[in-house]
Structures are given as structure tokens and as C-alpha cells.
Amino acid sequence: MGRQFFVGGNFKMNGNIKTIKDIVNNINAAKLDPNTEVVIAPPSLYLLLAREHLRKGLEVAAQNVFDKPNGAFTGEISVGQLVESGITWTILGHSERRVILQEDDQFVASKTKAAIDGGLGVILCCGESLEQREANKTIEVVTTQLKAVADKVKDWSKIVVAYEPIWAIGTGKVATTEQAQEVHAAIREWLKKEVSEEAAEKTRILYGGSVTEKNSGELAKQPDIDGFLVGGASLKPAFVDIINSNQA
């Protein structure tokens, strides 16, 4: 049994009640590849709206979660609050949070552990900057980010790794198919060495970074690319084509 293809849509801080409903209705009405797991991540204000309208079998993710169960943490959402609301996934370690909000590897790892322990699936993001890539530090940067999590979490069955080169997010630049496959293969090799052979075989590794319906088919053919974490394109009708790109 191969790894199930996985496509996540990260809406980031985009959308309003009307557009979120429109996106959800479009996904609900579409003929989707039944073998692909689909998860959408609207802004937190619209999580319940999305969950209420999205058809059964498709899941909703938060874009972040805190690592404490409750308390005086203004503006944060706990794992328990998400689970109770029918939200089954969270995105963690996205480069925008690492860069803009200065979240370090240890904090991302702590949140990942809290999410897994509380029953959420985690889309764990990792990726390098352009400077780091040009200095040939891609694998070092990515595995350091993952190691922080591996030090705290032993069971990777509810983790999906999303490799997102920072230089390719929202820029229109895409890692070549070869570049993406090379990093994905290195991540899988690292999982085998540092976590377990089972984790290496079963963990889905997604590519993210200016994924569109035009490049998704070619990327989907690579042996170590198990799906996508899609940004801007997840707000458009073509998101359906990306979800179905593994059928081609």
C-alpha cells in the first residue's frame, strides 16, 4: 500500500464569509480524486464556517495552534478547542511564522508535540531561504528544523511534512522538479536514519511553493513527492485540478 496523496490548501489571511463559502461550495461540487486526502486551512475566524459547509470526507486545518492547554494567552487557540470544533489538522512551522513572528525550531517542536498528544494531525513545514540555498545549506537547514521535532515526538504517524523553499513561496519561482525531488528524497533518508524506517516509508512529504495546476502534474510524478501544500492557488477554482493532479 503506497502513501496516500495529500493536498492542503493554506488560505493564509485571505477570504471573507462569502469567498470562503464560494471556495467550499466549489470543492464540494467538484469530482475529486477519491484517493487524495484533502484539507483546507482558512483563517481561524472561518474554521467553523468551513467545517459546517465542507462535505464529509474533506478536512479542515487551523493555520496555527498554541502549545498550552488553556490560560492567559491572548489571541491563541488550544488543541482542545480545535478538536472539540471538529478541526482535525493544524499547520505548524510555516516560514511566514518562523520569519515574521520569529518562531524558533524549539517552539514549533513544542507546538507539534502538543498537537499530536491532543489528537490533531500536523502539517509540519520546513524550508530554506535563498541565501541558505545558494550556500548549499538546504539539507542542513531543513533537517535541523525537523530534528527539533524528532527530539520531542517519536510517533510520526500523524505528521505530514511540507517542504516549502522560502524563496519559492508566493514569488512565482518554483523549485525545479529535480530540486524538489532531491530535497524530498533527502528528508526521507533523514527520517529513516533519525526516526525510523517505518516513518521514512509512511510519512507523506508535500511540496509547497508557488504550486499551480500547471506544474503540479509533473511534480506529482516524483517518487518522493506525496502531495502539495498550496497557498494562493487554493483560493482559485484551479485548486480542484491540483487536488486531482495525481490521477493524470
C-alpha positions as CSV (number, residue, x, y, z in Angstrom):
1,M,0.0,0.0,0.0
2,G,1.6,3.3,-1.1
3,R,1.4,6.6,0.7
4,Q,-2.0,8.3,0.2
5,F,-1.6,11.5,-1.8
6,F,-2.3,14.6,0.3
7,V,-3.3,18.2,-0.8
8,G,-3.6,21.0,1.7
9,G,-4.9,24.5,0.9
10,N,-3.5,27.3,3.1
11,F,-5.7,30.3,2.7
12,K,-3.4,32.4,4.9
13,M,-5.0,35.7,5.9
14,N,-7.3,35.8,2.9
15,G,-11.1,35.5,2.4
16,N,-14.3,36.6,3.9
17,I,-17.6,34.8,4.6
18,K,-18.7,35.0,1.0
19,T,-15.5,33.9,-0.6
20,I,-14.9,31.1,1.9
21,K,-18.4,29.8,1.2
22,D,-17.7,30.0,-2.5
23,I,-14.5,28.1,-2.3
24,V,-16.1,25.4,-0.1
25,N,-19.1,25.1,-2.4
26,N,-16.7,24.8,-5.4
27,I,-14.8,22.0,-3.7
28,N,-18.0,20.2,-2.6
29,A,-19.4,20.2,-6.1
30,A,-16.2,19.0,-7.8
31,K,-15.3,15.5,-8.8
32,L,-12.3,14.9,-6.6
33,D,-9.8,12.1,-6.8
34,P,-11.1,9.7,-4.1
35,N,-7.6,8.5,-3.3
36,T,-6.4,12.0,-2.3
37,E,-6.7,13.3,1.2
38,V,-7.9,17.0,1.1
39,V,-7.5,19.5,3.9
40,I,-8.2,23.3,3.8
41,A,-6.9,25.9,6.2
42,P,-9.0,29.1,6.3
43,P,-8.2,31.9,8.8
44,S,-9.2,30.9,12.3
45,L,-12.3,33.1,12.3
46,Y,-13.8,30.9,9.5
47,L,-12.8,27.5,10.7
48,L,-16.3,26.6,12.0
49,L,-17.9,28.1,8.9
50,A,-15.7,25.9,6.7
51,R,-16.3,22.8,8.8
52,E,-20.0,23.4,8.8
53,H,-20.2,23.7,5.0
54,L,-17.5,21.4,3.8
55,R,-18.7,17.9,2.8
56,K,-17.9,14.8,4.8
57,G,-14.5,13.2,4.0
58,L,-12.8,16.5,3.5
59,E,-11.0,18.0,6.5
60,V,-10.3,21.5,8.0
61,A,-7.0,22.6,9.5
62,A,-6.0,25.6,11.7
63,Q,-3.1,27.7,10.5
64,N,-1.5,27.6,13.9
65,V,-2.1,26.3,17.5
66,F,-0.6,27.1,20.9
67,D,1.4,24.6,23.0
68,K,-0.5,25.1,26.3
69,P,-4.0,23.6,27.0
70,N,-5.5,26.9,28.3
71,G,-4.7,30.0,30.3
72,A,-3.8,33.7,29.9
73,F,-2.6,33.5,26.3
74,T,-4.4,36.3,24.5
75,G,-5.1,35.6,20.8
76,E,-4.1,32.0,20.9
77,I,-6.1,28.8,20.3
78,S,-5.6,25.5,22.1
79,V,-5.5,22.0,20.7
80,G,-8.6,21.0,22.7
81,Q,-10.6,23.9,21.4
82,L,-9.8,22.9,17.8
83,V,-10.6,19.2,18.4
84,E,-13.9,20.0,20.0
85,S,-14.8,22.1,17.0
86,G,-14.2,19.2,14.6
87,I,-10.9,20.6,13.3
88,T,-8.6,17.7,12.7
89,W,-5.3,19.3,11.5
90,T,-3.1,22.2,12.1
91,I,-0.3,23.8,10.0
92,L,2.9,24.4,12.1
93,G,6.3,25.9,11.4
94,H,5.2,27.8,8.3
95,S,8.1,30.1,7.1
96,E,5.8,33.2,7.5
97,R,5.5,32.4,11.2
98,R,9.2,31.5,11.5
99,V,10.3,34.7,9.7
100,I,7.7,37.3,10.5
101,L,6.7,36.2,14.0
102,Q,10.2,34.8,14.9
103,E,9.0,31.4,16.0
104,D,12.1,29.2,16.6
105,D,12.6,25.5,16.0
106,Q,12.0,24.7,19.7
107,F,8.7,26.5,19.8
108,V,7.5,24.8,16.6
109,A,8.5,21.4,18.1
110,S,6.7,22.1,21.4
111,K,3.5,23.0,19.5
112,T,3.8,19.9,17.3
113,K,4.1,17.7,20.4
114,A,1.1,19.4,22.0
115,A,-1.0,19.0,18.8
116,I,0.0,15.3,18.3
117,D,-0.6,14.5,22.0
118,G,-4.0,16.2,21.8
119,G,-5.2,14.2,18.7
120,L,-4.5,16.7,15.9
121,G,-2.7,15.9,12.7
122,V,0.2,18.2,11.9
123,I,1.3,19.6,8.6
124,L,4.9,20.4,9.6
125,C,6.6,23.0,7.4
126,C,10.3,23.3,6.7
127,G,12.3,25.1,4.2
128,E,15.3,27.3,3.4
129,S,15.9,30.9,2.3
130,L,17.5,31.8,-1.0
131,E,20.8,32.7,0.8
132,Q,20.8,29.3,2.5
133,R,20.2,27.5,-0.8
134,E,23.0,29.5,-2.5
135,A,25.3,28.5,0.3
136,N,24.4,24.8,-0.2
137,K,22.8,24.6,3.2
138,T,19.3,23.4,2.2
139,I,19.5,19.9,3.6
140,E,21.2,21.1,6.8
141,V,18.6,23.8,7.4
142,V,15.6,21.5,6.7
143,T,16.9,18.6,8.8
144,T,17.8,20.9,11.7
145,Q,14.1,22.1,11.7
146,L,12.9,18.5,11.6
147,K,15.3,17.3,14.3
148,A,13.9,19.7,16.9
149,V,10.6,17.9,16.4
150,A,12.1,14.4,16.3
151,D,13.7,15.2,19.7
152,K,10.2,15.7,21.2
153,V,8.0,13.5,19.1
154,K,8.6,9.8,18.5
155,D,5.4,8.8,16.7
156,W,5.3,10.5,13.2
157,S,2.1,8.7,12.1
158,K,0.1,11.9,12.4
159,I,2.7,14.2,10.9
160,V,2.8,15.3,7.2
161,V,6.0,17.1,6.3
162,A,5.7,20.1,3.9
163,Y,8.9,21.2,2.2
164,E,8.5,24.8,1.3
165,P,11.6,26.6,0.0
166,I,11.0,30.2,1.3
167,W,12.4,31.7,-2.0
168,A,9.5,29.9,-3.9
169,I,6.6,31.0,-1.7
170,G,4.3,33.5,-3.4
171,T,7.2,34.5,-5.7
172,G,6.1,32.6,-8.8
173,K,9.5,30.9,-8.7
174,V,9.2,27.1,-8.3
175,A,11.9,24.7,-7.4
176,T,12.6,22.6,-10.4
177,T,11.1,19.1,-10.3
178,E,14.7,17.8,-9.8
179,Q,15.4,20.2,-7.0
180,A,12.2,19.4,-5.2
181,Q,12.6,15.6,-5.6
182,E,16.2,15.8,-4.4
183,V,15.2,17.6,-1.1
184,H,12.2,15.2,-0.6
185,A,14.5,12.2,-1.0
186,A,17.0,13.7,1.5
187,I,14.2,14.3,4.0
188,R,13.1,10.7,3.6
189,E,16.6,9.4,4.1
190,W,16.9,11.6,7.2
191,L,13.7,10.1,8.6
192,K,15.0,6.6,8.0
193,K,18.2,7.4,9.9
194,E,16.9,9.6,12.7
195,V,13.3,8.5,13.3
196,S,12.6,5.0,11.9
197,E,12.4,3.0,8.7
198,E,8.6,2.9,9.2
199,A,8.4,6.7,9.5
200,A,10.5,7.1,6.3
201,E,8.2,4.7,4.4
202,K,4.9,6.1,5.6
203,T,5.4,9.8,6.2
204,R,3.9,11.9,3.4
205,I,6.3,14.7,2.2
206,L,4.5,17.5,0.4
207,Y,5.9,20.2,-1.8
208,G,4.8,23.8,-1.3
209,G,6.0,27.0,-3.1
210,S,4.1,28.5,-6.0
211,V,2.3,25.3,-6.8
212,T,-0.2,25.7,-9.6
213,E,-2.4,23.4,-11.8
214,K,0.3,23.9,-14.5
215,N,3.3,22.4,-12.6
216,S,1.5,20.1,-10.1
217,G,1.2,17.2,-12.6
218,E,4.9,16.9,-13.2
219,L,5.8,17.3,-9.5
220,A,3.2,14.7,-8.6
221,K,5.1,12.1,-10.7
222,Q,8.2,12.2,-8.5
223,P,8.7,9.2,-6.2
224,D,9.1,11.2,-3.0
225,I,6.6,13.9,-3.6
226,D,3.4,12.8,-1.9
227,G,1.2,15.9,-2.4
228,F,1.2,19.6,-2.0
229,L,0.6,22.4,0.4
230,V,-0.9,25.1,-1.8
231,G,-1.0,28.8,-1.0
232,G,-2.6,31.4,-3.4
233,A,-3.8,28.8,-5.8
234,S,-6.0,27.2,-3.1
235,L,-8.2,30.3,-3.3
236,K,-9.0,29.7,-7.0
237,P,-11.2,27.1,-8.9
238,A,-7.9,25.6,-10.2
239,F,-7.3,24.2,-6.7
240,V,-9.5,21.3,-7.8
241,D,-7.1,20.5,-10.7
242,I,-4.2,20.4,-8.2
243,I,-6.1,18.0,-6.0
244,N,-6.6,15.8,-9.0
245,S,-3.1,16.1,-10.3
246,N,-2.0,12.6,-9.1
247,Q,-4.7,11.0,-11.4
248,A,-3.1,12.3,-14.5
